């Protein structure tokens, strides 16, 4: 931006200086040629009005948020790949969902799992989630359920305002250069400099418009990150295995109870030993006296 301002200042200075000079009859004035390979101007997207549940009046002003939903689905082994394919195809082929597929992966090993990331309008999130749990022939008698769910929100208010300000500044700078290029008193050197500055200004406008489209997309569309996981089936155990498991539990409980009783007795052990020693001394003296009398 500093380079652009410097170039513009230099061009303006040259133009003003040229206006004070008397016109030379032999001086050649050129009109800046319009670039033939310039990118066509793209219309700015209309302002987005977010749904009511993502407008938060924190301090009397509306705040824009981008939402991300994380879901984990548990299902039988045979239905992981089928359910993943059905959800992916629904996002790609069902135009009514207005769904955008951003990432899809399937891991087929002993434990099948899959990941799917999509972007949906706010009113289509619940519809797509309902499709995720729709029964499939591969489910059999197995259970399909959402085992975890979370939603996170990121405030985009300041970022959107910064992008709008950058786009406004870039367009204003480009418009100033276009107005300057229409002057008929420009020299060849001035035309070349303005053409170079105008090319850079148009590039800055295109970048700002792309950033605005990406920012509006993050606000308009809600991200969904879905994990498809195989349900853990408990292994069948024989009665003998249950016996050893129960016996181990009973034994360990008994040992723990015994150790607890021992810990409770330990503070009294020195006193008990002292009393036993005194009792032994007393009995010993009584025996000695009896032996002396006889």
Secondary structure, 3 states (H helix, E strand, C coil): CHHHHHHHHHHHHHHHHHHHCCCCCCCCCCCCCCCCCCCCCCCCCCCCCCCHHHCCCCCCCCCCEEEEEEEEEEECHHHHHHHHHHHHHHHHHCHHHCCEEEEEEEECCCCCEEEEEEEEEHHHHHHHHHHHCCCCHHHCCCCCEEEEEEEEEEECHHHHHHHHHHHHHHHHHHHHHHHHHCCCCCCHHHHHHHHHHHHHHHHHHHHHHHHHHHHHHHHHEEEEEEEEEECCCCCCCCHHHHHHHHHHHHHHHHHHHHHHHHHHHHHHHHHHHHHHHHHHHHHHHHHHHHHHHC
